[in-house]
Amino acid sequence: MRTIWLLSGCLLAILALPAQADTRTKITTVSAEYTPLKSSFSEPVSLAGYHFEVNADASRARVVVDYEYRDQWAYMQDNESAGDPGLEPGLVQLPGLTWDPTARAVVYEAQGKRTLCAVQGKPGKEHELKNTGACTVTATASIVDLDDGWEVHHAKALDIWLNAH
């Protein structure tokens, strides 16, 4: 009986501790549709991936967000020859995201929390970073209002978030 009370007390103590919440920061909003130059149809845009880049001399870091659309590979050669670069990656400089030369890591500091987002593989190879998985980038669908000075139009968009775990 004493063991049950002890276990119950431990469980209550654990449940009473405040949970460490993730830090979620909106980093940009992009159009949810893209119309290739050689097409009359728009394609849905999605998040393809992300990585971190650093400027070690300035102790700065940024997030590079890559986007894709469904038939991107089918249009790629025609679009490049027509001067359409396709979807450009998003380069995002975010307050609190820095290069820590001592830790050899990309660090995100927000809401009193310090998170290692990516680490340098070998000394002297600052551009060779490995994501730790502690910082992820996600996208959520949204609707934005675009005001052309005459009317307000509603458009589909993607909100891009940095999540520090």
ZAPAKE-84508 format. One line per field, with one value per residue: y, x negated, z negated of N, C-alpha, C in turn. Coordinates in Angstrom, 2 decimals. Each point is the difference from the previous one (the first is absolute). Layout:
<sites>
n.py	(Y/...)
n.px	(X/...)
n.pz	(Z/...)
ca.py	(Y/...)
ca.px	(X/...)
ca.pz	(Z/...)
c.py	(Y/...)
c.px	(X/...)
c.pz	(Z/...)
</sites>
This chain:
<sites>
n.py	(-1.18/-0.09/-1.05/-0.31/0.34/-0.69/-0.98/0.06/0.12/-0.94/-0.70/0.34/-0.29/-1.06/-0.29/0.33/-0.65/1.24/-0.19/-0.47/1.15/-0.43/0.56/0.64/0.29/0.86/-0.60/-0.44/0.66/-1.08/0.28/-0.51/0.90/-0.72/0.96/-1.16/0.58/-1.25/0.49/-0.38/-1.04/0.36/-0.14/-0.94/0.92/-0.69/-0.23/0.20/0.99/-0.12/1.00/-0.02/1.32/0.13/1.15/-0.83/0.82/-0.02/-1.28/-0.07/-0.28/-0.81/0.00/-1.06/0.50/-1.27/0.41/-0.67/-0.34/-0.47/0.77/0.35/-1.29/-0.06/1.08/-0.65/-0.89/-0.04/0.01/-0.82/-0.63/0.17/-0.24/-1.06/0.63/0.02/-0.83/1.22/-0.47/-0.13/1.17/-0.56/1.27/-0.72/0.99/-0.11/-0.03/-0.63/0.33/-1.07/0.78/0.27/-0.02/0.81/0.88/-0.27/1.13/-0.42/1.29/-0.50/0.92/0.45/-0.50/-0.82/-0.03/-1.14/0.78/0.35/-1.00/0.54/-0.63/0.82/0.24/1.27/-0.77/1.32/-0.20/-0.92/0.30/-0.56/-0.10/0.56/0.55/0.83/0.39/0.12/-0.12/0.60/-0.45/1.06/-0.50/1.10/0.99/0.71/1.22/0.15/1.17/0.09/0.56/-0.98/-1.23/-0.75/-0.70/-1.17/-0.40/-1.18/-0.34/-0.02/-0.21/0.53/-1.07/0.62/-1.28/0.56/-1.23)
n.px	(-0.83/-1.09/-0.30/1.27/-0.04/-1.12/0.46/1.12/-0.76/-0.81/1.08/0.56/-1.15/-0.07/1.27/-0.44/-1.06/-0.43/0.77/-1.11/0.55/0.37/-1.03/1.09/-0.78/0.92/-0.56/1.05/0.57/0.34/0.10/1.20/-0.13/-0.42/-0.10/-0.45/-1.06/-0.31/0.77/1.23/-0.52/0.59/-1.11/0.45/-0.38/-1.11/-0.21/-1.17/-0.49/-1.00/-0.84/-1.09/-0.24/-1.32/-0.20/-1.04/-0.44/1.28/-0.24/0.31/1.27/0.40/1.30/-0.26/1.13/0.10/0.52/1.12/0.27/1.21/0.14/-0.75/-0.21/1.30/0.05/-0.86/-0.18/1.30/0.20/-1.04/0.37/1.13/-0.97/0.75/-0.49/1.31/0.29/-0.24/-1.09/0.61/-0.63/0.02/-0.25/-0.15/0.60/-1.15/-0.11/-0.99/-1.23/-0.12/-1.09/0.30/1.31/-0.49/0.99/1.06/0.20/1.14/0.02/1.02/0.71/-1.25/0.14/-1.02/0.10/-0.70/-0.01/-1.26/-0.80/-1.19/-0.19/-0.82/-0.98/0.31/1.06/0.07/-0.26/-0.67/1.27/0.22/1.24/0.32/0.99/-0.73/-0.32/1.29/0.22/1.15/1.02/0.80/1.13/0.12/0.77/-0.52/0.11/0.24/-0.46/0.68/0.53/0.60/-0.52/0.61/-1.08/0.58/-1.14/-0.22/-0.45/-1.32/0.33/-1.22/-0.22/-0.75/-0.18/-0.23/-0.49)
n.pz	(0.00/-0.77/0.79/-0.10/-1.29/-0.07/0.76/-0.71/-1.10/0.48/0.35/-1.14/-0.55/0.78/-0.21/-1.18/0.54/0.24/1.06/0.55/0.29/1.19/0.62/0.38/1.06/0.37/1.08/0.68/0.99/0.71/1.30/-0.09/1.00/1.04/0.91/0.48/0.49/0.23/-0.95/0.20/-0.59/-1.13/-0.67/-0.83/-0.86/-0.24/-1.26/0.64/-0.74/-0.84/-0.15/-0.72/0.11/0.01/-0.64/-0.06/0.98/0.32/-0.26/1.30/-0.06/0.96/0.23/0.74/0.51/0.35/1.17/0.22/1.25/0.11/1.07/-1.01/-0.09/0.25/-0.76/-0.77/0.95/0.28/-1.30/-0.21/1.11/-0.66/-0.88/-0.24/-1.08/0.07/-0.95/-0.41/-0.57/-1.16/-0.06/-1.20/-0.29/-1.04/-0.68/-0.64/1.34/-0.62/0.38/-0.77/0.15/-1.26/0.18/0.96/-0.30/0.73/-0.66/-0.53/-0.35/-0.70/-0.58/-0.16/1.20/-0.15/1.33/0.04/1.08/0.12/0.27/-0.18/1.16/0.67/-0.84/0.23/-0.21/-0.24/1.29/-0.67/0.00/-1.17/0.50/-1.16/0.69/-0.74/1.23/0.18/1.29/-0.25/0.72/-0.13/0.47/0.74/-0.32/1.00/-0.48/1.31/-0.36/1.14/-1.08/0.57/-0.08/-0.89/0.36/0.00/-0.55/0.56/-1.20/-0.17/-1.24/-0.04/-0.75/-0.91/-0.22/-1.18/-0.04)
ca.py	(1.18/1.15/0.16/0.68/1.40/0.58/0.16/1.04/1.28/0.30/0.34/1.34/0.96/0.13/0.71/1.39/0.76/0.65/-0.64/0.84/0.22/0.33/1.37/0.01/1.35/0.17/0.63/0.64/-0.46/-0.07/-0.41/-1.44/-0.41/0.49/-0.26/-0.03/0.89/-0.73/-0.64/0.90/-0.55/0.16/-1.25/0.20/0.07/-0.65/0.08/-1.13/-0.26/1.17/-0.20/1.21/0.52/0.89/0.92/-0.16/1.24/0.92/-0.79/0.03/-1.21/0.18/-1.20/-0.04/-0.82/-0.42/-0.27/-0.76/-0.17/-1.38/-0.38/0.80/-0.67/0.01/1.35/0.56/0.30/1.04/1.26/0.53/0.55/1.19/1.01/-0.13/-0.73/-0.87/0.46/0.36/-0.31/1.13/0.22/0.68/0.39/0.00/0.45/-1.09/-1.11/0.44/-0.98/0.00/-0.62/-0.86/-1.27/-0.37/-0.37/0.99/0.04/0.85/0.42/0.69/-0.25/-0.51/-1.37/-0.10/-1.26/-0.26/-0.38/-0.73/-0.01/-0.11/-1.34/-0.02/1.36/0.65/-0.29/0.63/-0.15/-1.38/-0.07/-1.12/0.34/-0.83/-0.43/0.79/1.10/-0.46/1.01/-0.55/0.92/-0.15/0.74/1.16/0.91/1.37/1.05/0.82/1.24/0.62/1.42/0.12/-1.09/-0.95/-1.35/-1.05/-0.94/-1.11/0.23/-0.92/0.61/-0.83/0.09/-0.66/-0.64/-0.40/-1.02)
ca.px	(0.83/-0.90/-0.57/1.02/0.01/-1.27/0.11/1.00/-0.63/-0.99/0.74/0.56/-1.11/-0.41/1.06/0.05/-1.10/0.40/-0.54/-0.87/0.70/-0.79/0.05/0.45/-0.14/0.34/-1.15/0.39/1.21/-0.20/1.17/0.23/0.13/-1.02/0.32/-1.20/0.05/0.51/1.26/1.10/0.59/-0.80/-0.33/-0.12/-1.37/-0.19/-1.32/-0.81/-1.05/-0.66/-1.32/-0.55/-1.26/-0.64/-1.09/-0.77/-0.69/0.94/0.76/1.40/0.56/1.32/0.71/0.30/1.20/0.20/1.39/0.20/1.38/0.26/-0.56/-1.22/-0.98/0.51/-0.16/-1.32/-0.85/0.65/0.00/-1.36/-0.33/0.83/-0.40/0.78/-0.84/0.79/0.16/-1.25/0.02/0.13/-1.15/0.61/-0.82/0.94/-0.57/-0.23/-0.69/-1.39/-1.08/-0.80/-1.28/-0.51/0.72/0.00/1.39/1.04/0.77/1.19/0.36/1.28/0.80/-0.85/-0.41/-1.09/0.12/-0.99/0.71/-0.91/-1.37/-1.06/-0.56/-1.44/-0.55/-0.40/0.98/1.22/1.11/0.47/0.79/0.92/1.15/0.11/1.38/0.61/0.69/0.62/0.77/1.27/0.88/1.43/0.80/0.71/0.58/-0.47/0.72/-0.85/0.71/-0.61/0.35/1.38/0.75/-0.75/0.10/-0.44/-0.88/-0.55/-1.40/-0.63/-0.75/-1.17/-0.30/-1.16/0.40/-1.15/0.51)
ca.pz	(0.00/-0.07/1.33/0.83/-0.40/0.45/1.45/0.26/-0.32/1.05/1.22/-0.19/0.04/1.40/0.71/-0.47/0.59/1.24/1.20/0.81/1.25/1.17/0.47/1.39/0.49/1.43/0.64/1.26/0.67/1.44/0.76/0.01/1.39/0.92/1.40/0.83/1.16/1.17/-0.36/-0.35/-1.22/-1.21/-0.70/-1.45/-0.52/-1.30/-0.61/0.45/-0.97/-0.57/-0.60/-0.59/0.54/-0.96/0.30/-1.23/-0.32/-0.64/-0.98/0.42/0.60/0.59/0.43/1.43/0.15/1.39/0.36/1.22/0.43/0.41/1.30/0.16/0.86/1.37/0.55/-0.29/1.15/0.79/-0.74/-0.05/1.32/0.19/-0.97/-1.23/-0.95/-0.87/-1.37/-0.65/-1.44/-0.92/-0.87/-1.14/-1.15/-1.10/-1.28/-0.94/0.67/0.15/0.06/-1.23/0.38/-1.07/0.10/1.41/0.23/0.23/-1.24/0.00/-1.35/-0.07/-1.19/-1.07/0.31/0.97/0.71/1.04/1.22/0.90/-0.50/0.99/0.01/-0.22/-0.16/1.24/1.05/-0.51/0.93/-0.09/-1.23/-0.14/-0.83/-1.21/-0.17/-1.07/0.68/1.23/0.73/0.46/0.73/-0.20/0.98/-0.52/0.98/-0.22/0.69/0.84/0.32/1.18/-0.02/0.48/-0.61/-0.81/0.54/-0.91/0.69/-0.78/-0.37/-0.94/-1.10/-0.27/-1.43/-0.61/-1.25/-0.82/-0.93)
c.py	(1.25/0.31/0.75/1.49/0.72/0.25/1.10/1.38/0.41/0.43/1.40/1.07/0.23/0.80/1.47/0.85/0.68/-0.69/0.99/0.15/0.29/1.49/-0.05/1.44/0.04/0.74/0.65/-0.54/0.06/-0.41/-1.51/-0.53/0.62/-0.37/0.04/0.85/-0.67/-0.73/1.05/-0.48/0.24/-1.36/0.28/-0.08/-0.71/0.20/-1.24/-0.37/1.30/-0.39/1.35/0.36/0.95/0.93/0.03/1.29/0.98/-0.67/0.04/-1.33/0.34/-1.35/0.14/-0.99/-0.28/-0.38/-0.83/0.05/-1.34/-0.41/0.75/-0.64/0.01/1.36/0.50/0.39/1.12/1.36/0.62/0.63/1.27/1.10/-0.02/-0.82/-0.98/0.59/0.25/-0.39/1.28/0.07/0.85/0.23/0.23/0.51/-1.18/-1.20/0.47/-1.20/0.16/-0.69/-0.93/-1.38/-0.59/-0.45/1.20/-0.10/0.92/0.30/0.82/-0.43/-0.67/-1.41/0.03/-1.38/-0.11/-0.56/-0.85/0.10/-0.20/-1.38/-0.04/1.43/0.55/-0.22/0.56/-0.22/-1.42/-0.18/-1.20/0.42/-0.95/-0.59/0.77/1.23/-0.55/1.16/-0.70/1.07/-0.29/0.86/1.17/0.78/1.39/0.96/0.86/1.21/0.68/1.50/0.24/-1.03/-0.83/-1.39/-0.98/-1.00/-1.09/0.27/-1.15/0.83/-0.97/0.27/-0.68/-0.51/-0.46/-0.92/-0.09)
c.px	(-0.88/-0.60/0.97/0.02/-1.26/0.03/0.99/-0.58/-1.01/0.69/0.59/-1.09/-0.47/1.03/0.07/-1.12/0.47/-0.66/-0.85/0.65/-0.99/0.14/0.34/0.00/0.33/-1.15/0.33/1.34/-0.26/1.31/0.11/0.16/-1.10/0.43/-1.29/0.20/0.63/1.31/1.06/0.69/-0.92/-0.15/-0.07/-1.46/-0.04/-1.44/-0.79/-1.08/-0.61/-1.38/-0.48/-1.29/-0.58/-0.98/-0.81/-0.69/0.91/0.83/1.50/0.40/1.35/0.57/0.24/1.16/0.21/1.46/0.04/1.47/0.11/-0.70/-1.29/-0.97/0.45/-0.23/-1.44/-0.81/0.60/-0.07/-1.39/-0.38/0.81/-0.34/0.80/-0.82/0.77/0.12/-1.36/0.08/0.16/-1.22/0.48/-1.03/0.97/-0.65/-0.12/-0.70/-1.41/-0.94/-0.81/-1.32/-0.57/0.65/-0.06/1.39/0.86/0.93/1.20/0.36/1.28/0.74/-0.81/-0.51/-1.08/0.05/-1.09/0.73/-0.85/-1.41/-0.97/-0.61/-1.46/-0.49/-0.47/0.96/1.36/1.21/0.54/0.71/0.93/1.13/0.06/1.38/0.71/0.74/0.55/0.75/1.24/0.81/1.44/0.72/0.70/0.61/-0.50/0.86/-1.00/0.82/-0.71/0.32/1.42/0.90/-0.93/0.27/-0.52/-0.83/-0.46/-1.48/-0.49/-0.73/-1.13/-0.46/-1.32/0.45/-1.24/0.54/-0.87)
c.pz	(0.00/1.37/0.91/-0.34/0.48/1.50/0.38/-0.27/1.05/1.28/-0.10/0.06/1.44/0.79/-0.40/0.59/1.29/1.18/0.76/1.37/1.13/0.30/1.48/0.47/1.48/0.66/1.33/0.45/1.50/0.66/0.02/1.42/0.84/1.42/0.81/1.26/1.21/-0.29/-0.28/-1.28/-1.18/-0.68/-1.50/-0.45/-1.35/-0.46/0.41/-1.01/-0.49/-0.47/-0.54/0.72/-1.02/0.68/-1.28/-0.41/-0.74/-1.10/0.30/0.62/0.61/0.37/1.49/0.16/1.49/0.21/1.27/0.39/0.72/1.31/0.32/0.99/1.45/0.67/-0.04/1.24/0.85/-0.70/-0.04/1.34/0.28/-1.00/-1.29/-0.99/-0.88/-1.39/-0.64/-1.48/-0.81/-0.90/-1.16/-1.10/-1.15/-1.27/-0.96/0.61/0.32/0.16/-1.28/0.32/-1.08/0.07/1.41/0.41/0.37/-1.20/0.18/-1.45/0.06/-1.26/-1.11/0.24/1.09/0.64/1.06/1.22/0.94/-0.56/1.15/-0.09/-0.38/-0.18/1.35/1.15/-0.42/0.91/0.03/-1.33/0.03/-0.94/-1.20/-0.16/-1.09/0.55/1.31/0.65/0.55/0.71/-0.36/1.03/-0.67/1.17/-0.35/0.80/0.77/0.44/1.17/0.09/0.45/-0.65/-0.88/0.58/-1.04/0.80/-0.95/-0.25/-0.88/-1.05/-0.35/-1.44/-0.33/-1.35/-0.74/-1.10/-1.23)
</sites>
